[in-house]
């Protein structure tokens, strides 16, 4: 399992420590199996497998093939309701009439119970009427083409070394991790608990995950410097939400663990009593945690007892945010900025508001306070503010807010724009500070042009796990003649009906049609048919011929019509393929998969991405959003305006991308674009995937390492 995890996360295959031998035949089999999934093995990897004995070679090859097949969604069978999809899909009304006629001939059955017609209960509706083998037999063989995806797998170090390297990278990440990466970090923390530890753990949730393992295994806690760190830890080990976004039901803590948690609290507050100001913000969870920790039994830790005194409201300790708000209400905006200077990140996140409401006489003082805080804030906050001010020169149609769980809502933007001179001044100061924190590169910079429009990964929570998944706001050019969306789900315990739909929008983001289970054809797009039960897994497809689609925006969506949520199903995913129109083959082929993302999040409607037609042709724009929807019976017709306003808000926003960092680095480092020609000397390479045969000593930043480019 460790080997598969490493391959999935890094696209490096850990080197085997097994016996040497003649594994040449296994190497050839590995190469062929990888090609069928759209991957290839580097020369070094094939040589390594070829030099192993048969047993170790087979183990390594099996782990690699299994990992990459899961990455692109090829580990399950993707059947389609209509056998010959995309050909042979009937007109929607004709199909319903055919099913209705079958119901009448069968005596009605459940579809005509109680004198009412239930279309979803018509005979043969919503369940596969053929096997997967029948589907394959009905389609011509897939024809490989030069434009098919081919992703290189590289040879890594041993599993232990790769695991330690990945552990240090995740634990020391300067941006918040997504749910999938936090789960990986938890697994690695167990294996690496007594090994090398990161020099710093900037992200609070990472601390909770690491300390959760250390608490259970009896190791000393690390990097606990606020009262909230202890609360996050207690939530995490109770199986709750370490981000504190949802309510956690605390478990019972053994006496040993209670002593560790209370001692940590006592040390934090004893060193800085002002940190009691954070307690009131989470007073309810603190009170519930106190019922589990019994702080009154531990008189040796009076500072820890004070935490629960504040939580119960028996003692008032104003926090920084509260004191700043009081100053703002009194009209003292510049003094409020001075108060917030004690928390540089909070000050920078409040900068826009302070600058908007500051009287003219106080604005320069606010600007100076913000500028003074730049050197103390994290690089992630600096980049976030740089992106924010870059969007404040012109009014926007609407403001969209996305929380950590990728839920989204919009509101009218009533803010006045910031003066152009102020935006230019702040941008310049931010650029200078960010550049100063970027690493000094030892080699020339080689950049894959495809990575330039990838949004900087300022939060792993703004993306899903999967293959070739990009952060929210990222853009990538879509090649090929046919775009095919696919959605797969497998229910856990009860009948679950997910629906893949597409909403089309014109240049002004007005509705221009839809394709779904209620409308199989529209605007050149074709639906594969509705599946209403996924006991053994189910897939729905939608085909989009790129040259025949005339609308400006196409937004695929996944609706929960009935049954289990995205978090409760056994498995769910969304992805897209690109093909030439004459490639034939089954509806799903791993070699044509360009991206596949998990579907795990709140709400009953998922918006993974939108496809936009512009000067470069069609582009994929990642959204990673979830809408609440209704408890049941969600469908695209009910969400036309809701989807349109969120798509517009995201598409029109200017994101800080990798090209921003490249432009900064170009002021002190030679930069050239990757054209497929391998350089003679070592380089620092930035791209979606690493090319084969870069000179020894080269440093590589691919999708799994882009967070390392965010300055500390």
ABEGO torsion letter per residue (X at the ends): XAAAAAAAAAGBBBBBABBBEBAAAAAAAAAAAAAAAGBBBBAAAAAAAAABBAAAAAAAAAAAAAAAAAAAGAABBBBBABAAOABGBBBAAAAAAAAAAAAAAAGGEAAABGGBBBAAABBGBGBBABBAAAAAAABBBBBBBAABBBBBBBBBBBAAAAAAAAAAAAAABABBBBAAAAAAAAAAAAAAAABBBBABBABAAAAAAAAAAAAAAGBBBBGBABAAAAAAAAAAAAGBBAAGABBBBBBBBBAAAAAAAAAAAAAAAAABAAAAAAAAAAAAAAAAAAAAAGAAABAABAAAAAAAAAAAGABBBBBAAAAAAAAAAAGBAAAAAAAAAABAAAAAAAAAAAAAABBAAAAAAAAAAAAAAAAABBAAAAAAAAAAAAAAABBBABBBBBBAAGBBBBBBBABBBBBAAAAAAAAAAAAAAAAAABBBBABBBBBBAAAAABBBBABAAABBBEBGBBBBGBBBBBBEABBBBBBBBBBAABBBBBBBBBBBBBAAGBBAEBBBAABABEGGBBBAEBBABAAAEBBBBBBBBAAABABABBBBBBBBABEBBAAABABBBBBBBBBBAAAEEBABBAAABABBBBBBEBEABBBABBBBBBAAEBBBBBAGBBBAEBABGBBAAAAAAAAAAAAAAAAABBBBBAAAAAAAAAAABBBBBBAGBBBABBBBBBBABBBBGBBBGBBBBBAAAAAAABBX
